[in-house]
């Protein structure tokens, strides 16, 4: 999955972690858990259908789809 920061345009790789539930974004080699409220400042650029469904089921409803969003292959 790829996220874009809406403040500075930085693209970040991200993964969903199941236990404990979290969206982990990577700035280089360093990962950080994206808090639900921080999702206001990010948009989804690329994700698989399964990742999108998981995001909706988690607490990341504030993440929006980028205008240039595209579906990634699983």
N, C-alpha and C positions, 0 to 999 in steps of 0.2 A: 504494500500500500504506500502511496505517496501523499503527503500533506504539504500545503503551502501556507506559510504565515502571511496573513493579510496585511500585516504592518510593514514588513520589509521584503516580502516576496521570496523568502528563503524556502527552498524545497527540502523536505525531510522524509527519509524512509521511516516507516512505522510498522509495527506488528501488534496484533492483539494477543494479550496474555490471558490465559483462562484462570490461573490460580496463583495469586488472587487476580480478580478481573481488573485489567488495566490496558490502556492503549499506551504503548511505549514508542516514543519518537526518538530518532537518532540524529544528533548533531555531530557528524563525524563518527567516531567510534564510541562516543559516550551516549548512553540512552537515558531518557528521563520519562517518568510517568506523566502523561498529560491529564491534568485535572479536568473535571467536567466543565467547570466555568471557563477554563482556558480555551475550550473548544470554540468560543466566540471569536478567537483570533486566528483560527485555522480553517482551511477548506480542503476537502478531499479532491485530489487531482486524479488519482488512479487507485482502483480497488477492484477486487473480484466481487461477484455477486454475493458470495458467502460472507466476505468481510463486511459488505454493506449491511447485510441482514444482522450480523453480530453487533455492529455499531448501533443499529436501531434498537436492539434488544438490551444493550448496555445503557449506560448513563450519558452517552455522547450524542444526544438528540440535537444539541446546538451546533454540531459540525454541519456545515453546509457543503453542497456540491459546487465545485468550481465551474465557471462557464466553459472551461476547456476540459472538463472531466472526460475520462474514457475508461472503459472496462478493461481490467487486466485479465490475463489468462490465469487460470488456477494452477 
